Amino acid sequence: MFVKDYKGNLPRWVFHLFENTDLSGFDSGSVQPMLNRNYIAQVPVLVPPLAEQQAIAEVLGALDDKIAANTELAATADGFIRADLLRLTENVELTTTVGALALNRKELVDPSTMDPETRYVGLEHIPRRSLWLDSSGSASSVTSTKAGFHAGDILFGKLRPYFHKVVSAPFSGVCSTDVLVLAPQESELAGFLLASVASDYVVERVTAASEGTRMPRTSWKDLSAVEIAWPGEQKAREFSASIAPVRQAIEVLLQENQTLAATRDALLPQLMSGKLRVKDAESLVSAAV
């Protein structure tokens, strides 16, 4: 469905209206539930004056804009790192293997022993072709054995590796056993390892070697055997040193995004219901951004 007549209301405010209105109870059909516009046409909603709609949209938009700016900066940093690795390894004749630079961390964790506040990372939380982990869940919902990981480790999705899910772990926690946990053999080469295993080349190699047709998986055996260009110890260390501050800065920005999103989600129903005045919300937003 789409809106083509806003009845004189601000489109951005209407977007937030739908965002804040629970219409799940109006689904029709049992096998394939669908939302029929005729069923929701008479749902009563509060409609503030246009000036207030504008103010609400601006308050929430300021948070959305900051989140978008942080996300764009993270994507830009990702692109620079990948481009720098290509320049560093261009025309390099020496090679090494992923297994020579990384260890496969195997720390299985029983769900009954987990702190409910432990961060959990499933494949659904790992973005595609991005170095940065920007979401996670809670171990309180975990019912099966998981793999432990530490801040600074690399999480490599082994199920359907062509989805290219390879990220740096900004915190310690547990993850799905469909994720390989890699720890750098040397901390001084962590950045080079991250950029290398997240490269298109490595993902293509393990995808080609993965087993299974409907649910292909790669393995540590196949990943560790992949040969990558080796620019030498000194250059690899210098590359890693240049990545470290970028990695830390982006992790801070993405953590900020989670705070901004939580603030936005808390303000949305309060503003749309009129329980919170726009002026009060503006002070909260100005402190957040």
C-alpha positions in Angstrom: 0.0 0.0 0.0 1.1 3.6 -0.5 -0.2 7.1 0.4 -0.9 9.4 -2.5 -3.1 12.0 -0.7 -1.9 13.3 2.6 -5.1 15.4 3.2 -3.1 18.5 3.9 -0.8 16.8 6.5 3.0 16.7 6.5 4.2 13.5 4.7 7.1 13.0 7.2 4.6 13.2 10.1 2.3 10.7 8.4 5.3 8.4 8.1 5.9 8.6 11.9 2.1 8.1 12.4 2.2 4.8 10.6 5.4 4.0 12.4 3.8 4.5 15.7 0.4 2.8 15.0 0.0 -0.9 15.7 -2.1 -2.2 12.8 -1.3 -5.9 13.3 -4.7 -6.6 14.7 -6.3 -5.6 11.4 -4.7 -8.4 9.3 -7.1 -10.6 7.4 -6.6 -14.1 6.2 -5.1 -17.1 8.1 -2.6 -18.6 5.7 -1.3 -15.4 4.3 -2.4 -12.5 6.6 -2.7 -9.2 4.7 -3.6 -5.7 5.7 -6.6 -4.3 3.9 -6.9 -0.5 3.7 -10.7 -0.7 4.2 -10.2 -2.2 7.6 -8.0 0.6 8.9 -9.8 3.6 7.2 -11.8 4.3 10.3 -9.1 3.9 12.9 -9.1 7.1 15.0 -5.8 9.0 15.3 -4.7 12.2 16.9 -3.9 14.9 14.3 -2.0 18.0 15.6 -1.9 21.3 13.7 0.5 21.4 10.7 3.0 23.5 12.7 3.2 20.9 15.4 3.5 18.1 12.8 6.5 20.0 11.4 8.1 20.4 14.8 7.7 16.7 15.6 9.2 15.7 12.3 12.1 18.0 12.8 12.8 16.6 16.3 12.8 13.0 15.2 14.5 13.9 11.9 17.5 15.4 13.8 18.1 12.0 15.4 17.6 10.2 12.1 20.0 12.5 10.4 22.7 12.0 13.0 22.3 8.2 12.7 22.5 8.4 8.9 25.6 10.6 9.1 27.3 8.1 11.5 26.3 5.2 9.3 27.6 6.9 6.1 30.9 7.7 7.9 31.2 4.0 8.8 30.6 2.9 5.2 33.2 5.4 4.0 35.8 4.1 6.4 35.0 0.6 5.3 35.6 1.5 1.7 38.9 3.3 2.4 40.2 0.3 4.3 39.3 -2.1 1.5 40.9 0.2 -1.1 44.1 0.6 1.1 44.5 -3.1 1.3 44.3 -3.5 -2.4 46.9 -0.8 -2.9 49.1 -2.4 -0.3 49.0 -5.9 -1.8 49.0 -4.9 -5.5 51.8 -6.6 -7.4 52.9 -8.4 -4.2 54.4 -11.8 -5.0 54.7 -13.2 -1.5 51.7 -15.0 0.1 50.7 -16.3 3.5 47.6 -18.1 4.7 44.7 -17.0 6.9 45.7 -19.8 9.2 49.2 -18.3 9.6 47.7 -15.1 10.9 44.6 -16.3 12.8 43.5 -18.8 15.4 40.0 -20.3 15.4 38.7 -19.6 18.9 36.6 -22.5 20.1 34.9 -21.6 23.3 31.6 -23.3 23.6 29.2 -21.8 26.1 26.3 -23.6 27.8 23.2 -21.3 27.9 22.5 -22.2 31.5 25.7 -20.6 32.6 25.3 -17.3 30.7 24.6 -14.0 32.3 21.2 -12.9 30.7 22.9 -9.5 30.0 25.6 -11.1 27.8 25.5 -9.7 24.2 24.5 -12.3 21.6 25.3 -12.1 17.9 23.5 -14.2 15.4 23.9 -14.2 11.6 20.9 -11.9 11.5 22.8 -9.2 13.4 25.9 -9.2 11.1 25.6 -6.9 8.1 26.6 -7.9 4.6 29.9 -6.7 3.3 30.7 -4.4 6.2 33.6 -4.5 8.6 31.4 -3.1 11.4 29.0 -4.9 13.7 26.1 -2.5 14.3 23.5 -4.6 16.2 23.2 -7.5 18.6 20.7 -9.3 20.8 20.6 -10.6 24.3 21.7 -14.0 25.7 18.4 -14.1 27.7 16.8 -15.5 24.5 19.5 -18.1 23.9 18.5 -21.8 24.4 21.3 -23.7 22.7 25.1 -23.9 23.0 26.9 -20.9 21.6 30.4 -19.8 20.8 32.2 -17.3 23.0 34.2 -14.4 21.5 36.2 -11.5 22.8 36.4 -7.8 21.8 38.8 -7.5 18.9 38.0 -10.9 17.4 36.6 -11.4 13.9 33.2 -13.0 13.3 33.0 -14.8 10.0 29.6 -16.2 9.0 30.2 -19.7 7.7 26.6 -20.5 6.7 26.1 -19.3 3.1 29.4 -17.5 3.0 28.5 -15.7 -0.2 26.4 -13.4 2.0 29.8 -11.9 3.0 29.2 -11.5 6.7 32.5 -10.7 8.2 32.9 -8.1 11.0 35.1 -6.9 13.8 33.7 -7.6 17.3 33.6 -4.4 19.3 32.6 -6.2 22.5 32.8 -9.7 24.1 29.9 -12.0 24.0 28.5 -15.2 22.5 27.5 -15.9 18.9 25.8 -18.5 16.8 27.8 -21.6 16.0 27.2 -20.8 12.4 29.8 -18.1 12.9 33.6 -18.8 13.0 35.4 -16.8 15.6 38.9 -15.7 14.6 41.5 -14.3 16.9 44.7 -12.7 15.5 47.9 -14.6 16.2 49.6 -11.3 16.8 47.6 -8.2 18.0 49.9 -6.0 15.9 48.5 -7.6 12.8 44.8 -7.5 13.8 43.9 -4.8 11.3 45.6 -6.5 8.4 43.9 -9.8 9.3 40.5 -8.1 9.5 40.8 -6.4 6.1 42.1 -9.6 4.5 39.5 -12.1 5.7 36.7 -9.6 4.9 38.0 -9.0 1.4 36.0 -10.1 -1.7 38.8 -12.4 -2.7 38.8 -14.5 0.6 35.0 -14.7 0.6 35.0 -15.8 -3.0 37.5 -18.5 -2.2 35.6 -20.0 0.7 32.3 -19.8 -1.2 33.8 -21.8 -4.0 35.0 -24.4 -1.5 31.9 -24.5 0.7 29.9 -27.8 1.0 26.2 -28.2 0.6 23.8 -27.1 -2.1 20.8 -25.6 -0.2 22.6 -24.5 2.9 26.3 -24.3 1.9 28.8 -23.9 4.8 32.4 -23.1 4.9 34.8 -24.4 7.6 37.9 -23.3 9.4 39.8 -25.9 7.4 38.9 -24.2 4.2 39.2 -20.6 5.4 42.6 -21.2 7.1 44.0 -22.6 3.9 43.2 -19.6 1.8 46.3 -17.8 0.5 46.5 -14.1 0.7 49.0 -11.5 -0.5 51.7 -10.8 2.1 53.4 -7.3 1.9 55.9 -8.2 4.6 55.9 -8.0 8.3 56.7 -4.3 8.5 54.1 -3.1 6.0 51.4 -5.3 7.4 52.1 -3.9 10.9 52.0 -0.3 9.6 48.7 -1.0 7.8 47.3 -2.5 11.0 48.4 0.5 13.1 46.7 2.9 10.7 43.4 0.9 11.0 43.3 0.7 14.8 42.2 4.3 15.5 39.7 4.2 12.6 38.3 1.0 14.0 37.9 2.5 17.5 36.3 5.7 16.2 33.7 3.8 14.1 32.9 1.5 16.9 32.2 4.6 19.1 29.9 6.1 16.4 27.9 2.9 15.9 27.5 2.6 19.7 26.2 6.2 19.6 23.8 5.1 16.9 22.3 2.6 19.3 21.8 5.3 21.9 20.3 7.7 19.4 17.9 5.0 18.1 16.8 4.1 21.6 16.2 7.8 22.3 14.2 8.2 19.1 12.1 5.1 19.8 11.3 6.4 23.3 10.4 9.8 22.0 8.2 8.7 19.1 5.2 7.4 21.0 5.4 10.2 23.5 5.4 12.9 20.8 2.8 11.3 18.6 0.4 10.9 21.6 1.0 14.4 22.8 2.2 13.2 26.2 5.5 15.0 25.6 5.8 18.6 24.4 8.0 19.3 21.5 10.0 21.9 23.4 10.9 19.3 26.1 11.8 16.8 23.4 14.0 19.3 21.7 16.2 19.7 24.8 16.6 15.9 25.0 17.6 15.7 21.4 20.0 18.6 21.5 21.8 16.8 24.4 21.9 13.6 22.4 23.2 15.0 19.1 
